[in-house]
Amino acid sequence: MSTAPAGRRRGPSKGDLREQAILATARDLLSRKPLDAITIDELAAGAEISRSSFYFYFDSKLAVVVALLHGLAGEVGRDAGPWLDGAGPDEPALRRSLAALAALWRDQGRLLTGALAAAPGCPPIARWRAWLREAHVERLAARIARDRAAGVAPHGPAPRVLAEMIDDLRTAAFAAASDPEGLVDDLVVVELRMIYGVLPAHHAEG
């Protein structure tokens, strides 16, 4: 195994840092205004590079958006993992997963809403949306099937059909919400009812 020369530290290259600076600038700008109002000059200035240097890293604003979306998808997958890989009506795990998703929509709702609106006419974003949906649906359907086989969840619609319904419900609810975090309690109730036919403990007691 090779090692770095003495006195040198491995780390991101200057190019990596500049690319990350462009993405960070775009993410910040998109939290405050729509993509159409953002210019290449703003992205370059935020990353402290020239306009011509910007095109060395990305060929368009769309390329920046697609890169950001893939980064957000990684966050979604990480935060949902404990719920999707678990078993039974684990309300705390579901709540944590939905709370993290709500926080993402709170901070990046403009980007996500714009991406969903643009997807039908934009193949790169459409592919991202299809990939993200399939990744969630596949894992959620597997969880539903496991819990049904274990006798924890009642039989009902095919696991994939139910998983697709839940994914579409989440997306529509968050895309329309002015307060994404205010949806978490209701979504926990709805999803537990859809999958397990049960209410969360505090609702059941009430």
N, C-alpha and C positions, 0 to 999 in steps of 0.2 A: 504494500500500500504506500503510495507516495505521500509525502507530507509537505506542507508549505515551508518555504525557506525561513530560517531563523530570523526573527525580527519582523516578520510580515504576518498580517492577520487576514484570514479569509473573510469576505463579506460581500455585500452587493456591489456590483460594478457601478461606475458613474452612469452608464446607460440605464441600468436597472433603477437607480435612484431617480433619474429624470423621468422615466416612464411612470414610476410610482407617484412622482410629484404631479404629473399631468392628471393621473387618475384621481388623486386627492383633490386637486383643484376642481375637476369636473364634478366630483361628488359634492363638494362644498357649494359650487355655483348652482347645481341642480336642486339643492335643498332650498334655494331662494328664488329661482326663476326657471321658466321652461327652457327646454333645449333650444328652441328656435331663437331665443333671445341671447344665447351664449355664442360668442365668436371664437374663432381659432386664436385671435390675438389675446383674448382673455385667458384662454387655456395655456398659451405659451407664456404669458406674463406671470401667471400664477406659479408656473414651474420654473420661472427665471431662465427661460431659454428664448431663442428667437423664433419667429414664425416659421422660418425655413427649417430650423432644427426640429420643430414639432412634427413635420412630415417625415422625419427619419424614424419616428416611433409609431405614428399612426397616420393612415392615409386620409382620415376624415373624422368629423365629430361622431359619426355613426360607429366607427371602429372603437372610439373611446367608450361610447355607451355600451356596446356589446361586451367589451372587456369588463366594464363595471358590473354589468348584469351577471356575468359568469362569477365574478367575485362575490356578489350578493347570494348567488345560488349556493356557493360553498358555505356561507354563513347559515343559510336556511337548513342545509343538510346536516351541518354540525349540531345545530340547536335542536333539531327534530330527532336526532339519532336515539337518545334514551327512550323516547316515547315509541318510536316506530319499531325499535328492536326489543321492546319489553313485552309484557303479557298482562292480560286482565284489565279491568276498568281502573287503571292507575291514574286517578284524577290529578295528583300533584305533578306527575310527569307530563300529562297532557296540558295542564295549565302552564307549566314552564315553557313548553314548546310553543304554545299559542302566544304567551306573553312576549317571547323573543321575536316571534313573527310580527306581532303588533308593534313592537318597538322599531323593527325594521321598516314597516309601513309608515310609522310616524316620522322617521328620519329621512326615508327615501321614497316617500309616497309619490312625489312628483315624477321621479325617474321610473318607478314601477308602473304608475298609471299611464305615463306616456309610452312606455314600452308595450303595454297591453293594447293600447289604442293603435300603435303603429304596426303591430305584429302581422295583421292580415296582408298588408302591402309591402312588408319588408322581410324578405327571406331570412337574413341573418337573425333578426329578432324573433321571427316565427319559429325558427329552429331552436332557439334558446328556450322559448316558452314551451314548445312541445317536449323538449328534453327535460325541463324542470318538472313539468306536470307528470311525465311518465316516471321519473325517478321517485316522486312522492307516491303516486298511485300504486306503483309496483310494490313498494315497501309496506304501504298501508294495507293493501289487499293481502299480502303475505301475513301480516299481523292478524287480520280478521280471520283468515283461514286457520291459522294456528289456534286462535282462541275458540273457534267453533269446534275444531277437532278435539280440543281439551274440555269441551263442555262448558266453557266460561262465557261464551257469547251465543245467543240464540241464532238459529238459522233464519235466513231471510234472502234478500237479493244476493246475487252472486257477489263474492268478495270484491272483484274488480269493479263491478257496477257501483257498489256502495262506496268504494274508495274514490271513484270518479265523481260521484255526487258530492262527497265531502270536500274534495279538492276544489270543485267548481263553486261550492257554497262559500268556502273560505275566501277565494279570490274575489268573487262578486261582493261579498260583505266588506272586505278591507278596501277594495277599490272605491266603494261608495261612501266610506265612513269619513267623517270629519274628525272623529276621535277613535282611532283604531284600538287603543288600549281599553276603551270602554266596551268593546265587543267581546273581550276575553271571557267574561263570566257566561255570557249567553252562548258563545260557541262551545264552551266546555259542556254546558248542559245539552245542547243540541247533538254534539258528536257522541257523547256517552249514551244518549237515548238512541241514536241511529245505530250504533254498533252493538251496545249491550242491553238496550231496553231498560236502563236504570238512570236514576237521577244522582247527581253528586250528593254526598252525605248530608251537607247542610241544607240542601233543597228538600231532600227526602224527609228530614226531620221537621222542616217547616210545613 
